[in-house]
Amino acid sequence: MIIKAEVINQPQSGECKERIYDISSPWNSQNWTWIKFINDDLTEWCGNFRGFPRDVSISKKYNSVLVLTSDYLYRLDSVSEKLVEYESQPQYQNLTVTTLGDFILADYYNIEIIKSTLKDKISKNSPIKMDTIKFHGWSNNKLAITCDEFLNWDNHVALELDGDTLEITLKDTNKF
């Protein structure tokens, strides 16, 4: 079972066991993402994914790993290490997972919660219309988020997403 994953630079040939997750499409870019995985028996291996790297997160709750690249959003089963489903040409820019195991994704304008499948998405309401959303990590089960107010790009906003309630609240404006 996969217990850890991180985006890495391309490993040297033969450095680790590699598995290629490629989806045949005429729209594929020439970019690749390499993810180093660590299993619960502490074995290490690398996965190669089509597209420029964005992020990777693991949910123990759903036994899933999401890999976000410029070309695809991949969902792997963390037990079998197999590709279960994918979404082509995702607009997502940010990916993280709550301590409860729900995935959180953001494109430029919206934040969504993903449960057990990529089709199981819940769009989150925000106190403002957002643009250029960025995740800045977790602290005390709160996800720090920054964005600009949509159509008011001089208004820089700090938001917070509660990892338990999944509610988004306004923290501050024009402070970063």
PLY file of the C-alpha trace (Angstrom):
ply
format ascii 1.0
element vertex 176
property float x
property float y
property float z
element edge 175
property int vertex1
property int vertex2
end_header
0.00 0.00 0.00
1.29 3.47 -0.93
1.90 5.57 2.20
3.99 8.44 0.81
4.37 10.21 -2.53
6.39 13.18 -3.72
7.15 14.89 -7.02
10.81 14.37 -7.98
13.12 15.15 -10.88
13.62 12.45 -13.50
15.58 9.63 -11.86
18.58 8.05 -13.52
17.76 4.94 -15.50
17.76 1.89 -13.23
17.82 3.96 -10.01
14.43 2.59 -8.99
11.64 0.37 -10.28
9.54 2.45 -12.67
5.95 2.20 -13.80
4.63 4.29 -16.70
1.09 5.69 -16.48
0.48 6.95 -20.00
-2.83 7.61 -21.68
-2.90 7.55 -25.45
-4.16 10.85 -26.83
-3.16 13.16 -29.69
-3.42 16.04 -27.21
-0.65 14.79 -24.90
2.24 17.14 -24.23
5.86 16.02 -24.35
6.26 16.76 -20.63
6.48 14.08 -17.94
6.07 14.04 -14.17
7.97 11.63 -11.92
6.53 10.66 -8.55
8.49 8.71 -5.96
6.22 6.38 -4.01
6.96 4.64 -0.73
4.89 1.59 0.23
4.05 0.45 3.75
6.84 -2.16 3.51
9.22 0.79 2.82
9.90 -0.25 -0.78
10.39 2.70 -3.14
9.40 3.00 -6.77
8.72 5.74 -9.33
5.69 6.46 -11.44
5.94 8.37 -14.73
2.88 10.47 -15.60
2.17 12.42 -18.76
2.20 16.21 -18.29
4.09 18.93 -16.44
4.09 18.31 -12.65
1.65 20.11 -10.38
1.10 18.00 -7.21
0.32 14.66 -5.59
-1.78 13.71 -2.51
-2.77 10.49 -0.75
-6.08 9.69 0.95
-6.06 6.76 3.37
-9.82 7.16 3.72
-10.42 6.31 0.05
-7.24 4.23 -0.56
-6.46 6.64 -3.38
-3.61 8.71 -4.72
-4.30 11.74 -6.90
-1.55 12.90 -9.25
-2.13 16.28 -10.88
-0.23 17.18 -14.05
-0.87 19.70 -16.81
-2.29 16.91 -19.01
-4.30 14.76 -16.57
-5.68 14.26 -13.11
-4.88 10.61 -12.33
-6.46 8.54 -9.56
-4.53 5.45 -8.48
-5.65 2.75 -6.08
-3.08 2.98 -3.26
-3.28 -0.78 -2.58
-2.99 -2.20 -6.13
-1.01 0.80 -7.51
-3.23 0.64 -10.61
-4.72 3.55 -12.51
-8.43 3.57 -11.63
-9.61 6.67 -13.47
-8.39 9.92 -14.96
-9.60 13.28 -16.17
-8.12 14.79 -19.35
-6.85 18.37 -19.66
-7.72 19.41 -16.09
-7.79 23.10 -15.30
-6.77 22.41 -11.71
-3.73 24.24 -10.36
-3.71 23.14 -6.68
-4.22 19.84 -4.90
-4.18 18.82 -1.24
-5.93 16.42 1.13
-7.63 17.06 4.47
-6.71 15.19 7.63
-10.07 13.38 7.23
-8.97 12.15 3.78
-11.00 14.29 1.38
-9.14 15.70 -1.63
-9.31 19.44 -2.30
-8.68 20.81 -5.78
-8.67 24.35 -7.12
-8.60 25.74 -10.61
-8.18 29.49 -11.06
-11.73 30.33 -9.91
-13.22 27.46 -7.89
-12.45 25.05 -5.08
-13.85 21.52 -5.20
-13.88 18.59 -2.79
-13.38 15.13 -4.27
-14.65 12.13 -2.37
-14.25 8.50 -3.53
-14.19 9.08 -7.32
-13.26 11.90 -9.68
-16.95 12.26 -10.56
-17.85 12.68 -6.87
-17.10 16.42 -6.69
-18.61 19.09 -4.47
-18.09 22.73 -5.37
-17.39 24.93 -2.34
-18.94 28.34 -1.86
-16.63 31.21 -1.00
-17.36 34.57 0.65
-16.05 36.26 -2.54
-15.71 35.39 -6.22
-12.12 34.13 -6.55
-9.39 34.42 -9.17
-5.83 33.01 -9.18
-6.37 30.67 -6.21
-3.26 29.34 -4.44
-2.97 26.87 -1.56
-0.31 27.65 1.07
-0.41 24.58 3.33
-2.11 23.36 6.48
-1.85 24.70 10.02
-4.06 23.40 12.86
-6.37 21.70 10.33
-6.87 24.98 8.45
-5.78 25.37 4.82
-4.32 28.80 4.04
-5.54 30.09 0.67
-4.81 33.29 -1.19
-6.52 34.70 -4.25
-7.54 37.90 -5.94
-11.14 39.02 -5.93
-12.61 38.28 -9.37
-12.78 41.45 -11.50
-11.15 43.41 -8.65
-7.54 42.24 -9.00
-6.20 44.92 -6.63
-8.08 43.23 -3.80
-5.73 40.45 -2.60
-7.55 38.12 -0.23
-6.49 35.55 2.38
-8.99 32.77 2.99
-9.04 29.72 5.20
-10.66 26.33 4.61
-11.57 24.35 7.72
-10.47 20.73 7.30
-13.38 19.40 9.39
-16.34 21.47 8.19
-14.90 22.20 4.71
-16.16 25.78 5.04
-14.23 28.67 3.51
-13.92 31.88 5.53
-12.40 35.29 4.82
-9.26 36.03 6.83
-7.90 39.25 5.40
-7.86 41.49 2.33
-5.03 43.44 0.65
-2.49 42.05 3.16
-0.08 40.06 1.00
0 1
1 2
2 3
3 4
4 5
5 6
6 7
7 8
8 9
9 10
10 11
11 12
12 13
13 14
14 15
15 16
16 17
17 18
18 19
19 20
20 21
21 22
22 23
23 24
24 25
25 26
26 27
27 28
28 29
29 30
30 31
31 32
32 33
33 34
34 35
35 36
36 37
37 38
38 39
39 40
40 41
41 42
42 43
43 44
44 45
45 46
46 47
47 48
48 49
49 50
50 51
51 52
52 53
53 54
54 55
55 56
56 57
57 58
58 59
59 60
60 61
61 62
62 63
63 64
64 65
65 66
66 67
67 68
68 69
69 70
70 71
71 72
72 73
73 74
74 75
75 76
76 77
77 78
78 79
79 80
80 81
81 82
82 83
83 84
84 85
85 86
86 87
87 88
88 89
89 90
90 91
91 92
92 93
93 94
94 95
95 96
96 97
97 98
98 99
99 100
100 101
101 102
102 103
103 104
104 105
105 106
106 107
107 108
108 109
109 110
110 111
111 112
112 113
113 114
114 115
115 116
116 117
117 118
118 119
119 120
120 121
121 122
122 123
123 124
124 125
125 126
126 127
127 128
128 129
129 130
130 131
131 132
132 133
133 134
134 135
135 136
136 137
137 138
138 139
139 140
140 141
141 142
142 143
143 144
144 145
145 146
146 147
147 148
148 149
149 150
150 151
151 152
152 153
153 154
154 155
155 156
156 157
157 158
158 159
159 160
160 161
161 162
162 163
163 164
164 165
165 166
166 167
167 168
168 169
169 170
170 171
171 172
172 173
173 174
174 175
